[in-house]
Amino acid sequence: MDRSTIERELDACLLSDEEMALDWAAFPNPLPWIPAEELSAGNP
């Protein structure tokens, strides 16, 4: 992979300003196999 491809792929993951203003809890869980308690606990 070249740098520009990696940057483009990572940039595509970023939220827009409009998305940042929305309630994050309304978004679908991208990690459904991890219990919600673990996600909100702030574990690294």
PyMOL Python script that loads the backbone (N, CA, C, O; Angstrom):
from pymol import cmd

cmd.read_pdbstr("""\
ATOM      1  N   MET A   1       0.845  -1.196   0.000  1.00  0.00           N
ATOM      2  CA  MET A   1       0.000   0.000   0.000  1.00  0.00           C
ATOM      3  C   MET A   1       0.880   1.245   0.000  1.00  0.00           C
ATOM      4  O   MET A   1       1.933   1.290   0.635  1.00  0.00           O
ATOM      5  N   ASP A   2       0.430   2.213  -0.703  1.00  0.00           N
ATOM      6  CA  ASP A   2       1.173   3.466  -0.695  1.00  0.00           C
ATOM      7  C   ASP A   2       0.506   4.460   0.256  1.00  0.00           C
ATOM      8  O   ASP A   2      -0.653   4.294   0.637  1.00  0.00           O
ATOM      9  N   ARG A   3       1.242   5.473   0.622  1.00  0.00           N
ATOM     10  CA  ARG A   3       0.787   6.438   1.618  1.00  0.00           C
ATOM     11  C   ARG A   3      -0.544   7.096   1.237  1.00  0.00           C
ATOM     12  O   ARG A   3      -1.428   7.228   2.083  1.00  0.00           O
ATOM     13  N   SER A   4      -0.694   7.504  -0.008  1.00  0.00           N
ATOM     14  CA  SER A   4      -1.924   8.191  -0.422  1.00  0.00           C
ATOM     15  C   SER A   4      -3.141   7.276  -0.302  1.00  0.00           C
ATOM     16  O   SER A   4      -4.224   7.741   0.054  1.00  0.00           O
ATOM     17  N   THR A   5      -2.984   6.005  -0.586  1.00  0.00           N
ATOM     18  CA  THR A   5      -4.089   5.054  -0.437  1.00  0.00           C
ATOM     19  C   THR A   5      -4.470   4.905   1.027  1.00  0.00           C
ATOM     20  O   THR A   5      -5.653   4.903   1.369  1.00  0.00           O
ATOM     21  N   ILE A   6      -3.478   4.780   1.886  1.00  0.00           N
ATOM     22  CA  ILE A   6      -3.741   4.646   3.323  1.00  0.00           C
ATOM     23  C   ILE A   6      -4.442   5.891   3.845  1.00  0.00           C
ATOM     24  O   ILE A   6      -5.430   5.787   4.572  1.00  0.00           O
ATOM     25  N   GLU A   7      -3.940   7.070   3.481  1.00  0.00           N
ATOM     26  CA  GLU A   7      -4.558   8.317   3.936  1.00  0.00           C
ATOM     27  C   GLU A   7      -5.993   8.434   3.444  1.00  0.00           C
ATOM     28  O   GLU A   7      -6.871   8.847   4.201  1.00  0.00           O
ATOM     29  N   ARG A   8      -6.244   8.079   2.198  1.00  0.00           N
ATOM     30  CA  ARG A   8      -7.592   8.152   1.632  1.00  0.00           C
ATOM     31  C   ARG A   8      -8.543   7.219   2.382  1.00  0.00           C
ATOM     32  O   ARG A   8      -9.670   7.599   2.699  1.00  0.00           O
ATOM     33  N   GLU A   9      -8.088   6.006   2.662  1.00  0.00           N
ATOM     34  CA  GLU A   9      -8.917   5.037   3.383  1.00  0.00           C
ATOM     35  C   GLU A   9      -9.206   5.503   4.812  1.00  0.00           C
ATOM     36  O   GLU A   9     -10.333   5.368   5.289  1.00  0.00           O
ATOM     37  N   LEU A  10      -8.210   6.044   5.490  1.00  0.00           N
ATOM     38  CA  LEU A  10      -8.418   6.540   6.855  1.00  0.00           C
ATOM     39  C   LEU A  10      -9.315   7.777   6.864  1.00  0.00           C
ATOM     40  O   LEU A  10     -10.184   7.903   7.726  1.00  0.00           O
ATOM     41  N   ASP A  11      -9.113   8.687   5.917  1.00  0.00           N
ATOM     42  CA  ASP A  11      -9.954   9.882   5.829  1.00  0.00           C
ATOM     43  C   ASP A  11     -11.420   9.520   5.607  1.00  0.00           C
ATOM     44  O   ASP A  11     -12.310  10.225   6.082  1.00  0.00           O
ATOM     45  N   ALA A  12     -11.675   8.439   4.898  1.00  0.00           N
ATOM     46  CA  ALA A  12     -13.051   8.004   4.647  1.00  0.00           C
ATOM     47  C   ALA A  12     -13.748   7.564   5.934  1.00  0.00           C
ATOM     48  O   ALA A  12     -14.976   7.491   5.978  1.00  0.00           O
ATOM     49  N   CYS A  13     -12.982   7.273   6.967  1.00  0.00           N
ATOM     50  CA  CYS A  13     -13.551   6.830   8.248  1.00  0.00           C
ATOM     51  C   CYS A  13     -13.951   7.992   9.148  1.00  0.00           C
ATOM     52  O   CYS A  13     -14.685   7.800  10.118  1.00  0.00           O
ATOM     53  N   LEU A  14     -13.483   9.181   8.842  1.00  0.00           N
ATOM     54  CA  LEU A  14     -13.743  10.335   9.698  1.00  0.00           C
ATOM     55  C   LEU A  14     -15.192  10.791   9.588  1.00  0.00           C
ATOM     56  O   LEU A  14     -15.807  10.705   8.525  1.00  0.00           O
ATOM     57  N   LEU A  15     -15.726  11.276  10.701  1.00  0.00           N
ATOM     58  CA  LEU A  15     -17.074  11.822  10.706  1.00  0.00           C
ATOM     59  C   LEU A  15     -17.048  13.258  10.198  1.00  0.00           C
ATOM     60  O   LEU A  15     -16.083  13.990  10.418  1.00  0.00           O
ATOM     61  N   SER A  16     -18.111  13.645   9.522  1.00  0.00           N
ATOM     62  CA  SER A  16     -18.248  15.029   9.070  1.00  0.00           C
ATOM     63  C   SER A  16     -18.680  15.890  10.260  1.00  0.00           C
ATOM     64  O   SER A  16     -19.046  15.363  11.311  1.00  0.00           O
ATOM     65  N   ASP A  17     -18.636  17.213  10.090  1.00  0.00           N
ATOM     66  CA  ASP A  17     -19.097  18.111  11.147  1.00  0.00           C
ATOM     67  C   ASP A  17     -20.564  17.852  11.471  1.00  0.00           C
ATOM     68  O   ASP A  17     -20.967  17.910  12.632  1.00  0.00           O
ATOM     69  N   GLU A  18     -21.362  17.565  10.443  1.00  0.00           N
ATOM     70  CA  GLU A  18     -22.781  17.289  10.653  1.00  0.00           C
ATOM     71  C   GLU A  18     -22.968  16.009  11.473  1.00  0.00           C
ATOM     72  O   GLU A  18     -23.806  15.961  12.374  1.00  0.00           O
ATOM     73  N   GLU A  19     -22.196  14.990  11.161  1.00  0.00           N
ATOM     74  CA  GLU A  19     -22.285  13.736  11.911  1.00  0.00           C
ATOM     75  C   GLU A  19     -21.820  13.920  13.354  1.00  0.00           C
ATOM     76  O   GLU A  19     -22.387  13.324  14.270  1.00  0.00           O
ATOM     77  N   MET A  20     -20.796  14.740  13.558  1.00  0.00           N
ATOM     78  CA  MET A  20     -20.299  14.996  14.912  1.00  0.00           C
ATOM     79  C   MET A  20     -21.362  15.692  15.766  1.00  0.00           C
ATOM     80  O   MET A  20     -21.398  15.506  16.983  1.00  0.00           O
ATOM     81  N   ALA A  21     -22.224  16.486  15.139  1.00  0.00           N
ATOM     82  CA  ALA A  21     -23.257  17.211  15.868  1.00  0.00           C
ATOM     83  C   ALA A  21     -24.432  16.315  16.254  1.00  0.00           C
ATOM     84  O   ALA A  21     -25.243  16.698  17.097  1.00  0.00           O
ATOM     85  N   LEU A  22     -24.535  15.134  15.653  1.00  0.00           N
ATOM     86  CA  LEU A  22     -25.635  14.219  15.940  1.00  0.00           C
ATOM     87  C   LEU A  22     -25.380  13.439  17.223  1.00  0.00           C
ATOM     88  O   LEU A  22     -24.258  13.402  17.728  1.00  0.00           O
ATOM     89  N   ASP A  23     -26.422  12.825  17.737  1.00  0.00           N
ATOM     90  CA  ASP A  23     -26.320  11.986  18.925  1.00  0.00           C
ATOM     91  C   ASP A  23     -25.609  10.691  18.554  1.00  0.00           C
ATOM     92  O   ASP A  23     -26.142   9.890  17.785  1.00  0.00           O
ATOM     93  N   TRP A  24     -24.416  10.479  19.093  1.00  0.00           N
ATOM     94  CA  TRP A  24     -23.626   9.295  18.728  1.00  0.00           C
ATOM     95  C   TRP A  24     -24.360   7.998  19.027  1.00  0.00           C
ATOM     96  O   TRP A  24     -24.139   7.000  18.341  1.00  0.00           O
ATOM     97  N   ALA A  25     -25.225   7.986  20.032  1.00  0.00           N
ATOM     98  CA  ALA A  25     -25.941   6.766  20.406  1.00  0.00           C
ATOM     99  C   ALA A  25     -26.930   6.334  19.321  1.00  0.00           C
ATOM    100  O   ALA A  25     -27.391   5.192  19.325  1.00  0.00           O
ATOM    101  N   ALA A  26     -27.259   7.234  18.394  1.00  0.00           N
ATOM    102  CA  ALA A  26     -28.199   6.898  17.326  1.00  0.00           C
ATOM    103  C   ALA A  26     -27.526   6.140  16.181  1.00  0.00           C
ATOM    104  O   ALA A  26     -28.209   5.567  15.332  1.00  0.00           O
ATOM    105  N   PHE A  27     -26.198   6.133  16.153  1.00  0.00           N
ATOM    106  CA  PHE A  27     -25.484   5.427  15.094  1.00  0.00           C
ATOM    107  C   PHE A  27     -25.497   3.926  15.358  1.00  0.00           C
ATOM    108  O   PHE A  27     -25.513   3.506  16.515  1.00  0.00           O
ATOM    109  N   PRO A  28     -25.492   3.109  14.304  1.00  0.00           N
ATOM    110  CA  PRO A  28     -25.435   1.655  14.500  1.00  0.00           C
ATOM    111  C   PRO A  28     -24.100   1.260  15.136  1.00  0.00           C
ATOM    112  O   PRO A  28     -23.072   1.890  14.889  1.00  0.00           O
ATOM    113  N   ASN A  29     -24.133   0.226  15.945  1.00  0.00           N
ATOM    114  CA  ASN A  29     -22.937  -0.265  16.621  1.00  0.00           C
ATOM    115  C   ASN A  29     -22.062  -1.017  15.615  1.00  0.00           C
ATOM    116  O   ASN A  29     -22.476  -2.060  15.108  1.00  0.00           O
ATOM    117  N   PRO A  30     -20.849  -0.506  15.314  1.00  0.00           N
ATOM    118  CA  PRO A  30     -19.986  -1.193  14.360  1.00  0.00           C
ATOM    119  C   PRO A  30     -19.302  -2.423  14.962  1.00  0.00           C
ATOM    120  O   PRO A  30     -18.676  -3.203  14.244  1.00  0.00           O
ATOM    121  N   LEU A  31     -19.422  -2.594  16.269  1.00  0.00           N
ATOM    122  CA  LEU A  31     -18.799  -3.721  16.972  1.00  0.00           C
ATOM    123  C   LEU A  31     -19.853  -4.475  17.775  1.00  0.00           C
ATOM    124  O   LEU A  31     -19.769  -4.529  19.002  1.00  0.00           O
ATOM    125  N   PRO A  32     -20.846  -5.058  17.100  1.00  0.00           N
ATOM    126  CA  PRO A  32     -21.967  -5.675  17.825  1.00  0.00           C
ATOM    127  C   PRO A  32     -21.571  -6.867  18.688  1.00  0.00           C
ATOM    128  O   PRO A  32     -22.331  -7.254  19.577  1.00  0.00           O
ATOM    129  N   TRP A  33     -20.421  -7.450  18.454  1.00  0.00           N
ATOM    130  CA  TRP A  33     -20.002  -8.608  19.239  1.00  0.00           C
ATOM    131  C   TRP A  33     -19.384  -8.204  20.579  1.00  0.00           C
ATOM    132  O   TRP A  33     -19.116  -9.067  21.415  1.00  0.00           O
ATOM    133  N   ILE A  34     -19.152  -6.888  20.799  1.00  0.00           N
ATOM    134  CA  ILE A  34     -18.623  -6.401  22.073  1.00  0.00           C
ATOM    135  C   ILE A  34     -19.788  -5.833  22.877  1.00  0.00           C
ATOM    136  O   ILE A  34     -20.491  -4.946  22.392  1.00  0.00           O
ATOM    137  N   PRO A  35     -20.010  -6.330  24.107  1.00  0.00           N
ATOM    138  CA  PRO A  35     -21.118  -5.810  24.924  1.00  0.00           C
ATOM    139  C   PRO A  35     -20.999  -4.295  25.129  1.00  0.00           C
ATOM    140  O   PRO A  35     -19.895  -3.769  25.271  1.00  0.00           O
ATOM    141  N   ALA A  36     -22.124  -3.609  25.144  1.00  0.00           N
ATOM    142  CA  ALA A  36     -22.154  -2.154  25.278  1.00  0.00           C
ATOM    143  C   ALA A  36     -21.448  -1.687  26.544  1.00  0.00           C
ATOM    144  O   ALA A  36     -20.844  -0.615  26.554  1.00  0.00           O
ATOM    145  N   GLU A  37     -21.517  -2.483  27.617  1.00  0.00           N
ATOM    146  CA  GLU A  37     -20.869  -2.092  28.869  1.00  0.00           C
ATOM    147  C   GLU A  37     -19.361  -1.927  28.667  1.00  0.00           C
ATOM    148  O   GLU A  37     -18.754  -1.008  29.218  1.00  0.00           O
ATOM    149  N   GLU A  38     -18.768  -2.808  27.887  1.00  0.00           N
ATOM    150  CA  GLU A  38     -17.330  -2.728  27.638  1.00  0.00           C
ATOM    151  C   GLU A  38     -16.987  -1.514  26.787  1.00  0.00           C
ATOM    152  O   GLU A  38     -15.950  -0.884  26.998  1.00  0.00           O
ATOM    153  N   LEU A  39     -17.835  -1.182  25.840  1.00  0.00           N
ATOM    154  CA  LEU A  39     -17.571  -0.044  24.970  1.00  0.00           C
ATOM    155  C   LEU A  39     -17.633   1.264  25.742  1.00  0.00           C
ATOM    156  O   LEU A  39     -16.837   2.167  25.484  1.00  0.00           O
ATOM    157  N   SER A  40     -18.555   1.384  26.678  1.00  0.00           N
ATOM    158  CA  SER A  40     -18.720   2.628  27.417  1.00  0.00           C
ATOM    159  C   SER A  40     -17.805   2.721  28.625  1.00  0.00           C
ATOM    160  O   SER A  40     -17.728   3.781  29.246  1.00  0.00           O
ATOM    161  N   ALA A  41     -17.113   1.653  28.976  1.00  0.00           N
ATOM    162  CA  ALA A  41     -16.242   1.650  30.150  1.00  0.00           C
ATOM    163  C   ALA A  41     -14.935   2.382  29.901  1.00  0.00           C
ATOM    164  O   ALA A  41     -14.230   2.727  30.849  1.00  0.00           O
ATOM    165  N   GLY A  42     -14.603   2.623  28.648  1.00  0.00           N
ATOM    166  CA  GLY A  42     -13.369   3.323  28.336  1.00  0.00           C
ATOM    167  C   GLY A  42     -12.136   2.460  28.475  1.00  0.00           C
ATOM    168  O   GLY A  42     -11.037   2.979  28.676  1.00  0.00           O
ATOM    169  N   ASN A  43     -12.295   1.162  28.374  1.00  0.00           N
ATOM    170  CA  ASN A  43     -11.140   0.271  28.465  1.00  0.00           C
ATOM    171  C   ASN A  43     -10.304   0.376  27.201  1.00  0.00           C
ATOM    172  O   ASN A  43     -10.843   0.375  26.094  1.00  0.00           O
ATOM    173  N   PRO A  44      -8.976   0.469  27.362  1.00  0.00           N
ATOM    174  CA  PRO A  44      -8.115   0.545  26.170  1.00  0.00           C
ATOM    175  C   PRO A  44      -8.042  -0.765  25.426  1.00  0.00           C
ATOM    176  O   PRO A  44      -7.359  -0.859  24.406  1.00  0.00           O
TER     177      PRO A  44
END
""", "prot")
cmd.dss("prot")
cmd.show_as("cartoon", "prot")
cmd.util.cbc("prot")
cmd.orient("prot")
